[in-house]
Amino acid sequence: MPEIRVHNTLTRRRERLEPLEPGHVRMYVCGMTVYDLCHLGHARVLVVFDTFVRYLR
């Protein structure tokens, strides 16, 4: 698998993704915060993380 780089919000830099357990990535997605009418932007969170999980598999 090619090297994956992600944005670290703590350091504000792109860093190499290094799982704590080799070959096993864990993710938590809290989902969307819906406070008004539903729109396409709410689906973005689900689509982005679903696509990333499918890529890793």
HUHUWO-V904639 format. One record per residue. PHI is phi in degrees with one decimal (NA if undefined). PSI is psi in whole degrees, 0 to 359 (NA if undefined). D_CENTER is the distance of its C-alpha to the mean C-alpha in Angstrom with 2 decimals. Layout:
phi=PHI psi=PSI d_center=D_CENTER
phi=PHI psi=PSI d_center=D_CENTER
This chain:
phi=NA psi=140 d_center=17.24
phi=-68.2 psi=159 d_center=16.78
phi=-62.9 psi=136 d_center=15.38
phi=-110.5 psi=130 d_center=11.71
phi=-116.7 psi=134 d_center=11.38
phi=-125.2 psi=159 d_center=8.67
phi=-83.6 psi=123 d_center=9.89
phi=-92.7 psi=113 d_center=11.34
phi=-69.9 psi=339 d_center=12.37
phi=-73.1 psi=313 d_center=15.28
phi=-93.1 psi=349 d_center=16.87
phi=59.3 psi=37 d_center=15.73
phi=-135.6 psi=158 d_center=15.50
phi=-82.5 psi=128 d_center=13.52
phi=-130.6 psi=156 d_center=13.72
phi=-68.1 psi=134 d_center=13.76
phi=-76.2 psi=116 d_center=11.27
phi=-124.8 psi=103 d_center=13.91
phi=-62.9 psi=149 d_center=13.40
phi=-63.8 psi=322 d_center=16.00
phi=-108.1 psi=118 d_center=17.43
phi=-53.4 psi=130 d_center=17.98
phi=80.4 psi=5 d_center=16.62
phi=-136.6 psi=114 d_center=14.53
phi=-106.5 psi=133 d_center=10.84
phi=-113.3 psi=140 d_center=10.09
phi=-136.4 psi=149 d_center=7.15
phi=-125.6 psi=127 d_center=8.22
phi=-122.3 psi=116 d_center=7.40
phi=-77.3 psi=348 d_center=10.67
phi=90.0 psi=192 d_center=10.95
phi=-92.5 psi=158 d_center=13.09
phi=-109.6 psi=99 d_center=16.18
phi=-92.1 psi=116 d_center=18.96
phi=-124.1 psi=2 d_center=22.05
phi=-153.1 psi=202 d_center=23.91
phi=-60.9 psi=145 d_center=24.27
phi=-70.8 psi=141 d_center=21.38
phi=-143.5 psi=173 d_center=20.17
phi=-60.2 psi=330 d_center=17.87
phi=-60.2 psi=332 d_center=15.39
phi=-66.5 psi=328 d_center=14.68
phi=-75.5 psi=341 d_center=13.56
phi=-56.5 psi=314 d_center=11.03
phi=-56.9 psi=312 d_center=8.32
phi=-65.0 psi=317 d_center=9.36
phi=-66.6 psi=315 d_center=9.86
phi=-62.2 psi=310 d_center=6.72
phi=-71.8 psi=326 d_center=4.77
phi=-64.0 psi=318 d_center=8.33
phi=-63.8 psi=318 d_center=8.88
phi=-64.2 psi=317 d_center=6.42
phi=-62.3 psi=317 d_center=8.10
phi=-63.6 psi=323 d_center=11.29
phi=-64.2 psi=316 d_center=11.19
phi=-66.5 psi=327 d_center=10.97
phi=-70.8 psi=NA d_center=13.76
